[in-house]
Each structure stands twice: as C-alpha cells, then as structure tokens.
Amino acid sequence: MKRWISNIAAILWFFGAVIWMLLMLFIALIMLPNDIASIINSGFGIESIGFTLLLIFSFIFGITMLVPAFRKCFRKLPWLYPYITILTANITILAIGIQILNYGYQVQSDTRHMLFFVLMIIQIIVCRLAMCIFCHKKPMRIAREDYEQ
C-alpha cells in the first residue's frame, strides 16, 4: 500500500509541478535574451526576473531530487537530469550576464555601456566553455543507488 501511495504521489508531483517547470525552463531560456535586447534598446537597466525564475526552478527540482518517490522520474526518463542541469546552468549564466549589463547601464555613458556589453559577452563565453569542460570531464548521470530503488 505504501508503494502504491508513493507512486500516486510521484505521478501527481510530476504532472502537477515538474512537467510545467520543464516547459517554463525552456521558455525562460528563450525569453531571457529579450531582457538583454531591451536593456540595449532602451539604454537603461531593467528589472530582470532571471534569478527569481532560477530560485523557483531550483526549489521544484530540488524537491524532486530529494524525495526518493519523486526521483523515480529520473529512472523512467534518463534524459531529464541532464536536461534540467544544462538548462538551469544556462539560465544562471544568462542571469549573471544580465546583471552585469544592468550594472553597466546604471550610468549614461556610451563607453561604459560598450565596456559592460563586452564584459557580458566574455562572461557568457567563459562560463559556457567552463560548463562544457566540466560536463566533458564529469558526464551527468544519476547515482547508482537511485537506479536500484
């Protein structure tokens, strides 16, 4: 009976929270570059929601990874863990880049705007390269004991 209840809870959690967060994760990754474009077009810093979205995604996916019954989705869908990890890292990189650009656009100076735009581009490239090197050296997979449950 306990196993049946945990399976029902896992299914409800997956379709009630995780599936929507997966969709929102992808949409957020597409929408965050619009924040960069609006900063550049307006010439002023804006309030970015990148870190707020990151907090929400991390909370939902953290609960999913911590609760053993909810972790079953990673066994059924082995691509899910790398998908979540890579997109969350990409959102983090973009959110940091937007914060750098926002800081540069706090003062009205074309030189400062260009400098912080270049810094943002360098930060994005360096972080993406670091992420690629890390993922190459340590491939993403769920721990062995998770598969045995």
C-alpha positions in Angstrom: 0.0 0.0 0.0 2.9 2.4 0.8 4.5 1.8 -2.6 1.1 2.5 -4.3 0.6 5.8 -2.4 4.2 6.9 -3.2 3.7 6.1 -6.9 0.5 8.1 -7.0 2.2 11.0 -5.2 5.1 10.8 -7.7 2.8 10.9 -10.7 0.9 13.8 -9.3 4.1 15.7 -8.5 5.5 15.0 -12.0 2.4 16.1 -13.9 1.5 18.9 -11.4 4.8 20.6 -10.9 7.8 19.1 -12.8 6.3 19.0 -16.3 5.3 22.6 -16.0 8.7 23.6 -14.7 10.3 21.8 -17.6 8.2 23.8 -20.1 8.9 27.0 -18.2 12.6 26.3 -18.1 12.7 26.1 -21.9 10.6 29.2 -22.3 12.7 31.2 -19.8 15.8 30.3 -21.6 14.3 31.7 -24.8 12.9 34.8 -23.1 16.0 35.9 -21.1 17.9 37.2 -24.2 14.9 39.6 -24.7 15.9 41.2 -21.4 19.4 41.9 -22.9 17.8 43.3 -26.1 15.5 45.6 -24.1 18.4 46.9 -22.0 20.4 47.7 -25.1 17.5 49.2 -26.9 16.2 51.4 -24.1 19.6 52.4 -22.8 18.6 51.8 -19.2 18.9 48.9 -16.8 15.7 46.9 -16.2 14.5 44.6 -13.5 15.4 41.1 -14.7 13.5 38.0 -13.5 16.3 35.6 -14.2 17.3 35.0 -10.6 13.7 34.7 -9.5 13.0 32.1 -12.1 16.2 30.3 -11.1 15.0 30.2 -7.4 11.6 28.7 -8.4 13.2 26.1 -10.7 15.8 25.2 -8.2 13.2 24.7 -5.5 10.9 22.5 -7.6 13.8 20.4 -9.0 15.5 20.3 -5.6 12.4 18.7 -4.0 12.2 16.3 -7.0 15.7 15.2 -6.4 15.5 15.0 -2.6 12.3 12.9 -2.3 13.0 9.3 -3.3 9.5 8.7 -4.6 9.7 11.8 -6.8 13.2 10.7 -8.0 11.6 7.9 -9.9 11.0 10.2 -12.9 14.8 10.2 -13.5 14.8 6.5 -13.8 11.9 6.5 -16.2 13.2 9.4 -18.2 17.1 9.2 -18.1 17.4 12.4 -20.3 15.6 14.5 -17.7 18.5 15.1 -15.3 21.0 16.4 -17.9 18.2 18.5 -19.5 17.4 20.2 -16.1 21.1 20.6 -15.3 22.2 22.1 -18.6 19.2 24.5 -18.9 19.5 25.6 -15.3 23.2 26.3 -15.8 22.3 28.3 -19.0 19.7 30.4 -17.2 22.3 31.1 -14.4 24.8 32.2 -17.0 22.3 34.5 -18.7 21.0 35.9 -15.4 24.6 36.8 -14.4 25.2 38.3 -17.8 22.0 40.4 -17.5 23.1 41.6 -14.0 26.5 42.7 -15.5 24.8 44.6 -18.3 22.3 46.2 -15.9 25.2 47.4 -13.8 26.9 48.9 -16.8 23.7 50.7 -17.8 23.2 52.4 -14.4 25.3 55.4 -15.7 24.6 57.1 -19.1 28.0 56.7 -20.8 28.4 55.1 -24.2 31.9 53.9 -23.2 30.6 52.2 -20.1 27.8 50.6 -22.0 30.2 49.2 -24.5 32.6 48.0 -21.8 29.9 46.2 -19.9 28.4 44.7 -23.0 31.8 43.2 -23.9 32.2 42.0 -20.3 28.8 40.3 -20.5 29.8 38.6 -23.8 33.1 37.5 -22.3 31.4 36.2 -19.1 28.9 34.2 -21.2 31.6 32.7 -23.4 33.9 31.8 -20.4 31.1 30.3 -18.4 29.8 28.2 -21.4 33.3 26.9 -22.0 33.8 26.1 -18.3 30.4 24.3 -18.4 31.4 22.3 -21.5 34.8 21.3 -20.0 33.1 20.3 -16.7 30.5 18.2 -18.5 33.1 16.6 -20.7 35.2 15.6 -17.7 32.3 14.6 -15.4 29.4 13.2 -17.5 26.0 13.7 -15.9 24.3 10.6 -14.6 22.2 9.8 -11.6 23.9 7.9 -8.8 23.9 4.1 -9.0 21.8 3.6 -5.8 19.0 5.7 -7.4 18.5 3.1 -10.1 18.3 0.2 -7.6 15.3 1.6 -5.7 
